Amino acid sequence: MFVIKLIVALIIMLSLAIYIVNNSIKAKVNPINEATSAPYEGSKFHNTAPRSPMSFSDTVTLWVRFFTEKKVDTTPNINIPVRTVSRADLDALSSDRLHLVKLGHSSILLKVYGEYWLIDPVFSDRASPFQLIGPKRFHQPPISLEDLPPIDKVLISHNHYDHLDKASIKALLAKTQQFMVPKGVDGDLIDWGVEEGKIITLDWWQEIQTPQSLIAFTPTQHFSGRGMGDGNMTLWGSWVIKTPQESLFFSGDSGYFQGFKEIGDKYGPFDLTMVETGAYDSNWADIHMKPEDSVQAHIDLQGKVMMPIHNGTFDLAFHTWHDPFDRVVAESERRNVTLSTPEFGQVFSINNLPPLTPWWQQTP
């Protein structure tokens, strides 16, 4: 049985490699010709703290593990609670403050003083270059792409498939005024049909002032790439949003690093931190935080309330689907950190944050 699984794994790996190579040849990565705040050398971006590259044997071992290791409880045995949101519901929200909706995984819908913004919108059934194989959604989005109101801004943290979804971007083309992306990611968007004039590319620590807010693109410790030929050729990062009444942080993906304290010192305190808590493993701890590190990041950021994201929608690791919630709750209680765990589709604002509600513990 092990040999059969190994052969299947190798066939899938080869097929995936051929597909990605063919598509990465067509990838549009715009060259970076100016100085950057993020470390940039040899046509690639780098983290501030050097990462130890995985050896070939480590990579093979991980792939074999991925296809042969028995997974336990990695998909829900309950119906994930999802509250349906309509266009009328959104339009009825006031325009004198900021409202939020957790759509799934790391996708967030904001109504910012009357304007609709999306962060890392992923509406596809799979976080994958394919729609036949790859991590499949546990639940449907609370609102469809078609029912979304006109979008003023789409903010992208990095170009991985569970954060930058080609089908979603193409569906949003006609209703979105502006796309704010890390350096280099504009190439993909232009290739997908986004007008160049609609795209703003940002470097680490770069700020944009809007009538409603200050938006800043801040560092993370991660990586980028959608194929085998474009690794780290585009930047990755996190987002700071500060309005006259609210201050938010969105982590994107990251390992734990000193940068969280630097962001907290520069832009904190934050009313709400949306911090990655999921898809972690000891084999890649430097690029995805375990829940205990996520709580420490929130503390470093000088956050008041933490909302765990990057969980509950896709199976992207070996841990159980509910482990991120269980561990972050335990650590937040130990560290006296206030958690907010809204259901998908639940609409809330900073002065009306949902309390810690263990919806993932319901009986099947």
N, C-alpha and C positions, 0 to 999 in steps of 0.2 A: 504493500500500500504506500509506504514512504517513497519508493522508487517511482511509482506512478504519479504521486503528487509532485515529486521533484521534476519529472519530465514535463508535466503540465505547467509548472511554474516557469521552467526554462522557455517553453513555447510562448507563453504569454509575455514573458520578458522580452523575447526576440521580436514578437509582433509589435509590442509597445515601442521598443527602440526604433524599429523601422518606421512606424507611424510618426513618432516624434521627430526623428531625423528629417523625414520628408517635409514635415510641417515647419520645423525650425529653419530649414533653408529659405522658406518663404517669409519668415518672421521679419518684421520691420522694427529694428532697434536703432533709433536715431543716435548718431555719435555724439559724445559729450565733448564739446570743444572749449568750454570755459572752465575756470577754476571752480571747485566744489568744496563745500564744508565737509561733506562725507568723504572719507578716504577713497581715492580713485587712482588706480594705476594699472597699466596694461589693459586698457579698455574694460576694466572691471571695477565695481565698487567693492569695498571691504568694510568689515566691522571695525570699530575702534579698538576692540580687544581681539587679537588674532585667534582664529579658530584652527583647530587641528584637523586637517582634511582626512576623510575616511580613506583607508587603504582599499585596494581592489578586493582583497579577501574579506574585509569588513563589509563592503558593499554587497558582495555575493552572499555572505552569511545573513545579512539583513533581508535580502530578497528571498532567500530560501526560508527564512523564518516567517516572512510575511505570507508566503503561500502554503507553508506546511504546519505552522504552529496552530494548535487548536485554540480557537477563540471562545471565550465563555462570557455570555451576557453582554455582548458588545452592541446588540440591537435591542430596542425596548420591547418588553412583553406587555406593555400598556399602550393605550391610545394617548399619544402626547397631546395634552390640552392646548388647543389653538383657538383663539378668539377671532372670529371673522371681523375684518375692518372694511368698511365701505367708503367710497369717495365722499358720501354725504357725512359720515362720521368725522372724517378728517376736516372737511370744510366747516363743520360746526365748531371746531376747536377755536379758541380765542387767538387773536393775533398780537397779544400784548405780552407774550412770554414764549418759552421754548417747550415744545411737547415732544415726546419720544415714543417709538414703538419698536420693540425687538421683533424682527421679522423671522429670524432663524440664523443659527450659527453665529457669524459676526455681522450680519446684515442689519442695519439700523435705519429706520425712517425717522426724520426729524421734521417738525414744523417750527421754523425759526422766525418768529415775529411775522407770520403770514407766508413765508417762503418754505417750500418743501425741498428738503435735502435728503440724499441717500448716501450711506456709507457702506462700501463694499457690497453692493447689491448682487446676490446670487439667487436667481429664481429657477434655475434649471433643476431637473430631477437628479442629476449626478454632478459631483464636483470632480470632473474628469475631462480629458480631451475627447472622450467618447461619450455617447449617450446610451450605449449598450452594456458597457462594463464600467466599473469604478464605483466609488462610494455613492450610495443612493440615499436620498432624503428619507428621514424618519417621518416627516410630516410635510404637508403642503404649506406654502406661504399664507399668511393671514389675509393678504390681498394680492390680486393678480397684477401682472405688469400692465395689462390693458385697463384695469380700473384705477391705476395710480393717477393722481392729478398731475398737471404740468410740474416738472422738476426744475428748480432753479440751479441746484448744484449736485453733482455726484463726486464724492471723495473716495479715492482708492488708496489703500495702504501699501499694496505691492501686487505683483502680477501672478501669484499662484492661483490655481483653478478654483479654490474655495474662497477666493476674495475678488478675483477679476474674472467674470463670467462673460464670455464672448456673446452668447445668445442674449443675455440680459442687456448688455451694452447696445447691441444692435436694435433691440426692441425699444430702448430708451432714446435712441437718436432723435426722433422727431419731437419728443416732448421735453428734452433737457437743454437748458441754456448754457451750462458750463460744466466742464469736467476738470477736476483738480487731481493731478496724478504725480507720482514721483518721477524724477528725471529718467528719461529713456522710455517710460511706459507710453508716452504719446505716440511712438511709432506703431504699436499695436492698434491703438484706437484709430489712428488715421487710416491704417490698412483695413479696418472694419467699417469705415465710412463716416467717422466723426470728422466734422470740419475742423481744420487746424486752428481757426480763429476761436473755436469753442474750448480749446484746451489750454490750461495753465499747468506748467511743470514746476515742481518745487524741489528745492534742495533742503537738507536738514537745517533747521533753525530759521528757515525763510518764513516770513509772515505776509499775510494778505489782510488788509483792512476793508471790511464791507460796511455798508450803512448800518447793519444789524450786529456786527460782531468782528472780533479778531480771530483769524484762522492761522494756525502755525503748524508747520510740518516738522516733526521732531524725530530724533533717532530711535532705532530699535537695534537689537542684536539678532539678525536673521539672515536671509539670503533671498535670491530671486531666480527666476527661470521658468520657462514654459516648455522648453525642449532640451535637447542634448547639446545644442550649440550656442545657447544664449545665457549660460549660467552667470549670474551676478552682473550682467551687462545693464540691468536697470536697477534703480534704487528701491529701497524698502523703508518703511517708517511708521510713525504714529501721528495722531492728530490732536491738537489742542483747539478747543472752541470756547471763546469767552465773549459773553454778551453783557449788557449792562446789569443783568440780574443773575446770570448763571455762568458757571465755569465747568467745562467738561473735558475729560481726557478719554481718548479711544486708542487702545494699545496696538491694534494690528496684531502681528505675530512677533514674538520675541523670546529669547532666553533671558534669564535674569542678569542684569548688568548695572553698572554704576550710573548709566544714563537716566534711569528713573529718578534718582535723587537730583540730578542736574536739572531735569525737567520740572520737578517739584519745586526746586529752589528758584527757578526762573519764572514759572507760570502758576504755581500753586498758591494757596490751597485750592483743591477742586471739590465742587459740590458732589460730583459723581465721577467715578472712574469706571470705565468699561474695559475690563482687563481680561486678556486671554487666560482661560482656565480649561484646557482640554487638548487632546492629541499629543500628549507628552509621553516620553519613554526615556529610560536610562541611556539608550543608544543615541539619542539626539537632545540631551538635556540642555545643551548650549544654545539651542535655537527655539525651543518650546519649554516654557516654564511648567514645573509641576505646581499643583495648587498652593502648596506652602510658599513657594516663591512668588506666586501671583499676589498673595496677601502681603508679602513683604514689599513688593513693587507698589501696591496701593499705599502702604505706609510711607514709603520713600516719596511718593508723589504728593503727600500731604492731602490725601483724599478723605472726605467725610463719609461717603457711602460708596460701596463697591458693588458693581453689577458684573458677575462672571459672564463672559461671552466665549465664543468658539467652542460650543458644546451643545448637545441635545438635538443635533440635526443630521450630522454625518458620522460614520464610523471611520476615523482616520488614524487609529492607533490600536494597541493591544489591550488597553484597559477596558473595564466594563463601561457601558454608556453612562451610568450614573455615578461612577467613581469621581469625576471632577466635582460634582455637586456635594457628594458626601464628604470629600476631603476638604473642600474649601469652607464648608460649614464648620467642620471640626476645628480647622485652623483659625477661622475668624472668631469663633467663640474663645479659643485659647488666647488670641491676641487682642480681644475686645474690639473687633472691627465690625462695623454695621454693614450687613449685606442686604441687597435688594434682589429678589429673584422673581421678576415678573413672568407671567405666562406669555407665550408668543401671541402677538396681537393685542396685548394689553396696553392701553394708551395711558401715559402718565406724564407728569411734569416734575420739576425739581422740588416744588413745595408739596408734591403729592406722590412721593416715591412709594412703590409697593413694598411691603415688609417682606422679611424672609418667610417664604411659603414653600414648603417642601412638596411641590406638585409631582415631582419625580418619584415619590414614595407611595403613590396611590396603589391600591390593590388591583391586580389584573382582573 
